[in-house]
Amino acid sequence: MNLPLVTIVTPSYNQGRFIRATIESVLSQDYPRIEYIIMDGGSTDETAGIASEYAGRLLWFSEKDRGQSHAINKGFRMAKGEIVSWLNSDDVILPGAVAHAVRAFQRNAQLGAVYGEGYQIDVNGNVKTRFPYTEPFNLWKLVYLWDYILQQTAYFRRSVFDEIGFLDESLNWGMDWDIFIRIGKRYPIEYIPEYMGSIREYDDAKSFAGGGKRFRELTQLMRRHGSRRYPPGYITYGLDTYSSMWCKRLQAWTPRWLEGPSRRVQRVLRGAAGAIVDRTAGTAQGLYADGWAAPELNYMLRPGSGAAVLAGSLPDFGEAMREQRLKITCNGVVVAQAEFPCGEFQIRFEVPPQLASGTVTFRIGAANWIVPSRIGLSKDSRRLAYMVKSFGWVREESHPSDTPAVSDSAGAEARSDRIEIAPGVSDSRS
């Protein structure tokens, strides 16, 4: 069998109305080796009484702490499991979640973390909708755009915390986002296309009550991990936060006889903010959800071996676009240029060791593109340059293929081989 022990930690404080559902979701898992620890901050409601009903099936500690992150860190430090996770006391995990996570870790011993699909549920536990932001792992988006990983579905290899440290206890809202980024910059993270957890949404839930303070914390987090003072996430989180705040204030200040016009203004305000957020999320990286790349594509990889590969295809649009020329820069330094005709392509290029030793940011510029709506192909008004299949570090070279020759920044020609992508580097399509 050799099944690894999985430790799940629940930080809790006065969540007696929800904690039974949380406990049941853990103890009803079909995985046989789970250590369950509840770190309670000294609740004064019915939490302790409910937890006592499960004596012998979980570990219960109740004492004052310095907040949620401190409670989780205490639980992780005492955890005996090789794999760990935390589950807030108002959320739930779904049947089979732990088994899905364990199988992923067993398939790939290099993984630092895994995550899956999830739901948003209401105060009564009814499913409202799929958590709408989840997608395959993309480090650039995680650093610069938003946290698309639903924490309730995430599991970590315990040993990674010995290298990168535990949760940042100074963060009140972004500690999960911060730990995902820190792990993603060092280890592969794998997306599991299975429903694994649910986040409970209600007015006084912590995630929805931070307002401007939460936005300022998340802005500082993005600036800490990235190189931009105003990353795209500044727009997505800012508009989402302040449009909601403005609407609430407008609703509170509106006299009864103006409630109708006030509601219409709020709808317009929310709609405009939502449209800008959606457009920013869809275009900021230059990689669209259907795999198309814009004329400028940004991508980020964790430290690698020094050789990378971009694989994709250039559809045949006849006279509109018969070939493509790409220029690839790495942390601002030109590392490759390539020309290729329509069809499949793989561009392999060397990255100087001094650039590949840390987190690597690539910018791929395309010389040619089309706008389908302008040439009568469809109503699509996007600028499309080529399609991306994958982008990652070279793990192994095998058989030569007739892919485009690539010149590095020194002008030396490099052989383009059919290769495999390093474990944990997800397909770029979202």
Backbone torsions as a table, in degrees:
resi	resn	phi	psi	omega
1	MET	NA	-62.6	178.9
2	ASN	51.0	41.2	179.3
3	LEU	-78.9	131.0	179.9
4	PRO	-71.0	148.7	174.0
5	LEU	-75.2	135.8	178.0
6	VAL	-114.2	125.6	177.5
7	THR	-105.0	127.5	175.4
8	ILE	-115.3	128.9	-178.4
9	VAL	-112.0	130.5	175.3
10	THR	-114.6	112.8	170.8
11	PRO	-78.6	136.2	-173.3
12	SER	-142.2	143.2	170.0
13	TYR	-158.4	110.7	176.7
14	ASN	52.1	49.3	176.3
15	GLN	-119.1	39.4	-177.5
16	GLY	-58.3	-28.4	-177.6
17	ARG	-72.9	-18.0	-178.1
18	PHE	-115.1	-20.0	-164.7
19	ILE	-68.4	-25.9	177.8
20	ARG	-62.0	-43.6	178.4
21	ALA	-63.1	-37.8	178.1
22	THR	-62.9	-49.2	-179.7
23	ILE	-61.2	-46.6	-178.4
24	GLU	-61.7	-36.0	-178.7
25	SER	-65.9	-29.1	178.1
26	VAL	-81.6	-49.3	-174.3
27	LEU	-72.4	-15.5	178.9
28	SER	-92.1	3.5	178.7
29	GLN	-62.5	148.7	-179.5
30	ASP	-85.9	2.8	177.5
31	TYR	-85.3	131.7	-168.8
32	PRO	-82.0	-13.6	-173.5
33	ARG	-122.4	84.6	179.8
34	ILE	-125.3	128.8	169.4
35	GLU	-102.2	121.8	-176.2
36	TYR	-115.3	122.7	-177.6
37	ILE	-121.5	127.5	173.1
38	ILE	-108.5	119.8	178.0
39	MET	-102.7	98.1	-175.8
40	ASP	-95.0	139.7	-176.9
41	GLY	-89.2	20.1	-179.4
42	GLY	94.2	45.9	-177.2
43	SER	-59.5	145.1	178.7
44	THR	-111.1	5.7	178.6
45	ASP	-99.5	-152.1	-175.4
46	GLU	-83.4	6.3	-176.0
47	THR	-55.3	-49.1	-176.9
48	ALA	-62.0	-40.5	179.8
49	GLY	-63.7	-40.3	178.8
50	ILE	-66.7	-45.4	-179.1
51	ALA	-62.3	-33.9	-179.1
52	SER	-64.1	-23.6	178.2
53	GLU	-67.4	-16.7	-178.0
54	TYR	-109.3	23.5	-179.5
55	ALA	-54.9	136.3	-178.5
56	GLY	91.8	-14.7	-178.8
57	ARG	-111.2	-8.9	177.6
58	LEU	-150.5	166.0	175.2
59	LEU	-105.4	130.4	-174.9
60	TRP	-120.6	125.3	176.1
61	PHE	-129.2	128.4	-179.2
62	SER	-128.2	112.0	178.7
63	GLU	-161.9	158.2	178.8
64	LYS	-60.9	141.1	176.1
65	ASP	-133.9	-179.1	-177.9
66	ARG	-99.6	21.2	178.2
67	GLY	121.6	-179.2	-173.8
68	GLN	-59.2	-49.6	-177.0
69	SER	-63.4	-39.1	178.4
70	HIS	-63.1	-41.7	178.9
71	ALA	-63.7	-42.9	179.2
72	ILE	-64.2	-43.6	-180.0
73	ASN	-61.8	-40.7	177.4
74	LYS	-61.3	-41.9	178.5
75	GLY	-64.9	-42.3	179.6
76	PHE	-64.7	-37.0	-178.5
77	ARG	-67.7	-31.9	179.4
78	MET	-91.9	-4.5	-177.2
79	ALA	-63.2	138.9	175.6
80	LYS	-96.8	-9.9	-175.2
81	GLY	-74.6	147.8	173.1
82	GLU	-74.6	-27.5	177.5
83	ILE	-118.9	136.5	-178.3
84	VAL	-131.4	158.7	176.5
85	SER	-155.5	163.0	169.1
86	TRP	-127.6	149.9	-178.1
87	LEU	-135.6	117.1	-179.6
88	ASN	-64.1	155.3	-170.4
89	SER	-77.7	4.5	172.1
90	ASP	-118.7	7.9	-179.4
91	ASP	-115.1	174.3	-179.2
92	VAL	-140.3	154.7	167.6
93	ILE	-103.6	158.9	-173.3
94	LEU	-100.3	158.1	-179.7
95	PRO	-53.2	133.9	178.1
96	GLY	84.6	-2.6	-174.3
97	ALA	-60.7	-47.8	-176.4
98	VAL	-64.4	-41.8	179.3
99	ALA	-62.6	-40.1	176.8
100	HIS	-59.6	-44.9	-178.4
101	ALA	-64.4	-45.4	-178.1
102	VAL	-61.3	-43.4	-179.9
103	ARG	-60.3	-38.9	179.3
104	ALA	-64.8	-44.1	178.7
105	PHE	-64.8	-35.5	179.0
106	GLN	-70.4	-31.8	178.2
107	ARG	-69.5	-31.4	-174.2
108	ASN	-138.3	104.6	-176.4
109	ALA	-70.8	-11.1	-178.2
110	GLN	-87.2	-13.1	-174.1
111	LEU	-62.0	138.7	172.9
112	GLY	-95.2	-29.5	-178.7
113	ALA	-159.1	159.8	174.0
114	VAL	-136.5	159.1	175.7
115	TYR	-154.6	164.4	-177.8
116	GLY	-139.3	-161.1	178.3
117	GLU	-82.7	162.0	179.5
118	GLY	-158.9	176.7	-179.1
119	TYR	-120.2	156.6	164.8
120	GLN	-98.1	127.7	179.6
121	ILE	-118.9	157.7	-178.9
122	ASP	-88.6	-175.2	-175.5
123	VAL	-61.3	-25.3	-179.8
124	ASN	-94.3	2.3	178.4
125	GLY	89.5	7.3	178.9
126	ASN	-82.6	138.3	-179.6
127	VAL	-68.2	126.4	176.3
128	LYS	-92.5	-48.1	-178.5
129	THR	-170.2	167.5	170.6
130	ARG	-63.7	142.7	171.6
131	PHE	-61.4	115.1	-162.5
132	PRO	-79.4	-7.6	-170.7
133	TYR	-100.8	-13.1	-174.6
134	THR	-59.7	137.2	176.6
135	GLU	-156.2	166.7	176.2
136	PRO	-56.7	154.1	-171.3
137	PHE	-60.8	134.1	-179.2
138	ASN	-147.2	103.6	-172.6
139	LEU	-63.8	-37.7	-179.7
140	TRP	-60.8	-46.9	179.6
141	LYS	-63.7	-38.1	-179.2
142	LEU	-64.0	-36.5	-178.7
143	VAL	-79.9	-42.1	-168.0
144	TYR	-106.8	-18.9	-171.8
145	LEU	-110.6	-62.5	179.4
146	TRP	-172.6	169.4	177.5
147	ASP	-89.4	101.5	-178.4
148	TYR	-94.4	3.1	-179.8
149	ILE	-92.5	122.3	176.7
150	LEU	-78.7	111.3	-173.4
151	GLN	-56.9	-31.9	-178.3
152	GLN	-65.5	-10.0	179.0
153	THR	-108.5	2.2	-170.2
154	ALA	-95.5	142.2	176.2
155	TYR	-134.5	146.7	-172.8
156	PHE	-126.8	147.4	169.5
157	ARG	-76.8	123.1	-172.6
158	ARG	-55.5	-35.1	-175.2
159	SER	-65.6	-21.4	-177.7
160	VAL	-66.3	-28.0	-178.6
161	PHE	-70.2	-23.3	176.3
162	ASP	-68.0	-23.6	179.6
163	GLU	-95.1	-46.5	-172.4
164	ILE	-97.4	-8.9	-175.9
165	GLY	90.2	168.8	-177.4
166	PHE	-89.4	-168.5	-179.0
167	LEU	-61.8	144.7	177.8
168	ASP	-76.9	109.3	-174.6
169	GLU	-75.1	-7.1	175.6
170	SER	-80.5	-13.5	-178.8
171	LEU	-92.4	134.9	-178.5
172	ASN	-101.2	-29.4	-178.0
173	TRP	-121.0	-28.0	-171.2
174	GLY	-105.9	18.2	-175.8
175	MET	-65.4	-32.6	178.0
176	ASP	-71.8	-43.1	177.5
177	TRP	-59.1	-45.3	-179.6
178	ASP	-60.4	-43.6	-177.7
179	ILE	-70.7	-34.4	175.9
180	PHE	-61.8	-43.7	179.9
181	ILE	-65.2	-46.2	-178.5
182	ARG	-61.4	-39.8	176.9
183	ILE	-69.2	-43.9	-177.5
184	GLY	-62.4	-25.2	178.0
185	LYS	-80.2	-10.7	-178.3
186	ARG	-118.8	-32.5	-171.2
187	TYR	-131.5	156.9	169.8
188	PRO	-66.1	142.4	172.9
189	ILE	-122.6	132.7	-174.9
190	GLU	-113.5	135.3	173.5
191	TYR	-87.8	131.8	177.9
192	ILE	-109.1	118.9	-177.9
193	PRO	-79.0	55.9	178.3
194	GLU	-134.0	147.0	177.2
195	TYR	-77.6	121.4	-169.4
196	MET	-126.8	-14.3	-177.8
197	GLY	-165.8	167.7	-179.8
198	SER	-137.7	140.0	174.8
199	ILE	-104.7	132.6	-178.3
200	ARG	-89.6	126.4	-178.0
201	GLU	-110.7	123.8	175.9
202	TYR	-156.4	163.4	-167.3
203	ASP	-57.3	-40.5	-176.8
204	ASP	-97.1	13.2	173.9
205	ALA	-64.9	144.6	-174.5
206	LYS	-57.0	-42.4	-175.4
207	SER	-64.4	-20.7	-174.4
208	PHE	-111.8	8.4	-175.1
209	ALA	-118.4	10.5	-174.2
210	GLY	-82.7	-29.3	178.7
211	GLY	57.2	-138.2	-176.9
212	GLY	-63.7	-34.1	178.7
213	LYS	-63.2	-42.6	178.4
214	ARG	-62.2	-44.6	-180.0
215	PHE	-60.5	-43.7	-179.5
216	ARG	-65.0	-38.4	177.2
217	GLU	-64.3	-43.8	-179.1
218	LEU	-66.8	-35.1	176.8
219	THR	-62.1	-46.0	178.5
220	GLN	-62.8	-35.4	178.7
221	LEU	-63.9	-46.0	179.0
222	MET	-62.8	-39.2	179.5
223	ARG	-68.3	-33.1	179.1
224	ARG	-64.9	-40.6	-173.2
225	HIS	-94.3	-18.0	-178.7
226	GLY	-117.0	-174.4	-176.5
227	SER	-110.2	4.7	-176.3
228	ARG	-107.3	134.4	176.2
229	ARG	-72.2	-36.5	177.9
230	TYR	-122.4	78.3	179.1
231	PRO	-71.2	167.0	177.8
232	PRO	-55.4	-30.9	178.7
233	GLY	-63.1	-22.3	175.8
234	TYR	-62.1	-36.1	178.6
235	ILE	-76.7	-47.4	-175.0
236	THR	-63.9	-47.9	-179.5
237	TYR	-74.4	-36.0	-178.9
238	GLY	-64.5	-49.7	-179.5
239	LEU	-65.8	-40.8	178.9
240	ASP	-61.6	-42.5	-178.2
241	THR	-69.6	-52.9	-170.9
242	TYR	-79.1	-28.7	174.7
243	SER	-64.3	-38.9	177.0
244	SER	-66.0	-42.3	179.4
245	MET	-64.8	-42.9	-179.7
246	TRP	-63.3	-41.6	180.0
247	CYS	-65.0	-39.1	179.0
248	LYS	-65.7	-40.1	178.6
249	ARG	-68.0	-41.6	178.4
250	LEU	-61.3	-41.9	178.9
251	GLN	-63.3	-39.9	-178.3
252	ALA	-70.5	-32.5	-175.8
253	TRP	-90.4	-10.1	-174.5
254	THR	-79.4	126.4	174.5
255	PRO	-67.6	158.1	-173.6
256	ARG	-57.4	-37.2	-175.4
257	TRP	-73.2	-9.1	176.9
258	LEU	-112.3	16.2	-176.5
259	GLU	-63.4	-38.0	179.5
260	GLY	-60.8	-56.4	177.2
261	PRO	-59.5	-35.1	-180.0
262	SER	-62.8	-42.9	178.9
263	ARG	-63.3	-38.3	178.7
264	ARG	-65.8	-41.1	177.8
265	VAL	-62.8	-41.5	179.1
266	GLN	-63.5	-40.0	178.6
267	ARG	-63.1	-42.8	179.3
268	VAL	-63.8	-43.8	-178.3
269	LEU	-63.2	-47.3	179.4
270	ARG	-65.3	-39.6	-179.5
271	GLY	-64.6	-43.2	179.7
272	ALA	-65.3	-43.8	179.0
273	ALA	-63.0	-43.0	180.0
274	GLY	-63.2	-38.9	179.7
275	ALA	-64.9	-41.3	179.1
276	ILE	-67.2	-42.2	178.4
277	VAL	-60.7	-46.4	-179.5
278	ASP	-62.1	-42.4	-179.5
279	ARG	-66.3	-42.3	178.9
280	THR	-62.4	-45.4	-179.3
281	ALA	-63.4	-35.1	-176.5
282	GLY	-80.5	-23.3	-172.3
283	THR	-117.1	-13.9	-170.3
284	ALA	-59.3	-42.5	-177.2
285	GLN	-80.5	-25.4	-173.7
286	GLY	87.2	12.9	177.3
287	LEU	-124.6	114.3	-176.6
288	TYR	-85.2	162.0	-175.4
289	ALA	-62.3	-25.4	-179.2
290	ASP	-91.1	7.9	176.6
291	GLY	97.4	-10.3	178.5
292	TRP	-71.6	144.1	175.3
293	ALA	-105.2	142.5	173.8
294	ALA	-80.7	172.4	179.2
295	PRO	-57.4	-24.3	175.0
296	GLU	-126.7	120.7	-178.0
297	LEU	-118.6	132.7	175.0
298	ASN	-107.7	138.9	179.3
299	TYR	-148.5	150.1	-177.9
300	MET	-132.1	137.5	176.3
301	LEU	-128.3	150.8	171.8
302	ARG	-70.7	168.7	-180.0
303	PRO	-52.4	142.7	-175.1
304	GLY	-138.0	-161.9	-173.3
305	SER	-84.1	-9.6	-177.4
306	GLY	102.7	-11.9	175.8
307	ALA	-120.8	131.6	-177.4
308	ALA	-127.8	165.4	179.6
309	VAL	-143.4	136.2	172.3
310	LEU	-111.8	121.9	-179.1
311	ALA	-118.5	141.3	179.5
312	GLY	-174.8	-155.9	179.6
313	SER	-150.2	154.8	175.2
314	LEU	-120.6	103.1	179.6
315	PRO	-60.9	154.3	-178.9
316	ASP	-88.6	110.4	178.1
317	PHE	-108.0	20.9	178.9
318	GLY	66.1	-136.8	-177.2
319	GLU	-65.2	-21.3	-176.7
320	ALA	-64.0	-36.9	178.5
321	MET	-164.7	107.4	-177.1
322	ARG	-103.3	-16.4	-178.5
323	GLU	-151.6	168.9	179.7
324	GLN	-138.2	147.2	173.6
325	ARG	-126.7	126.8	-178.9
326	LEU	-118.1	144.3	173.5
327	LYS	-123.3	122.1	-175.0
328	ILE	-112.7	123.5	175.2
329	THR	-112.4	148.8	-179.6
330	CYS	-125.7	116.5	-176.6
331	ASN	48.9	38.3	176.5
332	GLY	89.7	-5.1	-178.5
333	VAL	-105.8	131.4	178.3
334	VAL	-68.7	123.5	-178.3
335	VAL	-116.7	-16.4	-179.1
336	ALA	-162.5	151.3	169.8
337	GLN	-138.3	141.3	-175.7
338	ALA	-144.6	145.5	171.7
339	GLU	-124.1	137.7	179.7
340	PHE	-155.2	152.6	178.7
341	PRO	-86.6	-174.1	178.3
342	CYS	-64.0	149.1	-179.4
343	GLY	123.1	-171.4	178.5
344	GLU	-72.4	148.0	175.5
345	PHE	-144.7	153.5	170.3
346	GLN	-136.2	124.6	-179.4
347	ILE	-112.7	110.6	177.6
348	ARG	-102.7	135.1	-178.6
349	PHE	-150.0	153.5	179.8
350	GLU	-88.6	141.4	174.6
351	VAL	-113.8	124.4	-178.7
352	PRO	-53.3	140.1	-177.0
353	PRO	-53.4	-36.5	-178.0
354	GLN	-67.4	-21.3	177.2
355	LEU	-91.8	-30.5	-175.1
356	ALA	-86.4	-5.7	-175.3
357	SER	-76.9	-18.0	177.3
358	GLY	-122.6	-172.8	176.6
359	THR	-58.9	132.4	-171.2
360	VAL	-113.6	127.6	177.5
361	THR	-110.5	123.7	179.9
362	PHE	-106.7	148.2	169.8
363	ARG	-129.3	122.6	-178.1
364	ILE	-110.9	115.9	179.1
365	GLY	-102.6	132.5	-179.5
366	ALA	-107.5	137.4	-179.5
367	ALA	-78.3	-30.1	-174.4
368	ASN	-122.8	150.4	174.4
369	TRP	-161.2	166.0	175.9
370	ILE	-127.0	158.8	169.3
371	VAL	-118.8	103.1	-172.6
372	PRO	-51.5	-36.9	-177.9
373	SER	-67.2	-24.4	-178.0
374	ARG	-82.0	-19.8	-179.2
375	ILE	-113.2	15.4	172.5
376	GLY	76.1	17.0	-179.6
377	LEU	-82.9	-35.5	-178.8
378	SER	-167.6	-174.3	177.0
379	LYS	-90.4	4.4	-178.4
380	ASP	-67.4	120.0	-177.6
381	SER	-102.6	12.1	178.9
382	ARG	-77.0	155.2	171.6
383	ARG	-89.0	115.8	-173.6
384	LEU	-114.8	128.6	-175.3
385	ALA	-109.0	-41.7	-179.4
386	TYR	-172.2	171.4	179.0
387	MET	-107.3	137.2	-179.3
388	VAL	-100.2	130.0	173.5
389	LYS	-101.7	-41.8	179.2
390	SER	-163.9	159.4	178.1
391	PHE	-150.9	119.9	-178.3
392	GLY	-171.1	-178.5	178.2
393	TRP	-76.7	147.2	177.0
394	VAL	-72.4	130.8	173.6
395	ARG	-101.0	-38.3	-172.0
396	GLU	-157.7	138.2	175.3
397	GLU	-99.7	144.0	177.7
398	SER	-131.6	-116.4	-171.2
399	HIS	-82.9	137.3	175.7
400	PRO	-61.3	150.0	175.9
401	SER	-139.2	160.8	-178.5
402	ASP	-84.6	73.8	175.2
403	THR	-106.6	165.7	-172.2
404	PRO	-64.4	144.9	172.4
405	ALA	-69.2	145.5	-176.9
406	VAL	-124.0	134.3	175.7
407	SER	-105.0	131.2	175.9
408	ASP	-81.6	-177.6	-173.8
409	SER	-66.9	-19.4	177.9
410	ALA	-89.1	-5.3	176.8
411	GLY	93.5	0.4	-179.7
412	ALA	-80.1	137.0	-179.0
413	GLU	-78.9	136.2	179.8
414	ALA	-113.4	143.5	-179.7
415	ARG	-75.3	132.8	178.4
416	SER	-97.4	112.3	-176.0
417	ASP	-110.6	157.5	169.3
418	ARG	-74.1	125.3	-172.2
419	ILE	-131.9	174.6	172.8
420	GLU	-112.6	146.8	178.9
421	ILE	-83.7	143.7	-179.1
422	ALA	-59.4	147.2	-178.8
423	PRO	-54.9	139.7	176.4
424	GLY	90.2	-11.3	176.0
425	VAL	-85.1	107.8	-173.5
426	SER	-74.9	155.5	169.7
427	ASP	-55.0	137.0	-174.4
428	SER	-70.8	-16.2	-177.9
429	ARG	-73.4	134.9	-179.1
430	SER	-112.9	NA	NA
